[in-house]
Amino acid sequence: MATLAASQKKDARIDLRMTSAQKEEVELAASISGISMSQWVLENLLSCARETISRSNHTVLELEDFDAFVAALDAPMNPKLEAFVSQKTIWEEQ
């Protein structure tokens, strides 16, 4: 994980409520990793956030669904849609 640049100020907070057992588990994981609990939580929270964002930005299709998708892209455009997209936009009309 990239280190925080010296010029970046940590100016935001997240407060978490957890059980004592959960806190002990996080403290143990941080200790095993050799970093502070705050740093361990931050690194793992960001890793999970990035993974969630990445999954939301990608579409995975089965092979037959992909073939249908490509066929739809290659098919002739619906005449009504073609007429719509060929119209001038509001800012082009002025």
Backbone hydrogen bonds, N-H to C=O, Kabsch-Sander energy under -0.5 kcal/mol:
donor,donor_aa,acceptor,acceptor_aa,energy
8,Q,5,A,-1.9
9,K,7,S,-0.6
11,D,9,K,-1.1
23,K,19,T,-2.2
24,E,20,S,-2.5
25,E,21,A,-2.0
26,V,22,Q,-2.2
27,E,23,K,-2.9
28,L,24,E,-2.3
29,A,25,E,-2.2
30,A,26,V,-2.5
31,S,27,E,-2.5
32,I,28,L,-2.7
33,S,29,A,-1.9
34,G,30,A,-0.9
34,G,31,S,-0.7
35,I,30,A,-2.1
40,W,36,S,-2.6
41,V,37,M,-2.8
42,L,38,S,-2.6
43,E,39,Q,-2.8
44,N,40,W,-2.3
45,L,41,V,-2.6
46,L,42,L,-2.6
47,S,43,E,-2.1
48,C,44,N,-2.2
49,A,45,L,-2.4
50,R,46,L,-2.8
51,E,47,S,-2.1
52,T,48,C,-2.4
53,I,49,A,-2.5
54,S,50,R,-2.6
55,R,51,E,-2.4
56,S,52,T,-1.6
57,N,53,I,-1.0
57,N,54,S,-0.7
58,H,55,R,-0.8
60,V,58,H,-0.5
61,L,59,T,-0.5
66,F,62,E,-2.8
67,D,63,L,-2.4
68,A,64,E,-1.9
69,F,65,D,-2.3
70,V,66,F,-2.7
71,A,67,D,-2.3
72,A,68,A,-2.1
73,L,69,F,-1.9
74,D,70,V,-2.2
75,A,71,A,-1.4
82,E,78,N,-2.8
83,A,79,P,-2.3
84,F,80,K,-2.0
85,V,81,L,-2.8
86,S,82,E,-1.2
87,Q,83,A,-0.5
87,Q,84,F,-1.2
93,E,89,T,-1.5
94,Q,90,I,-0.7
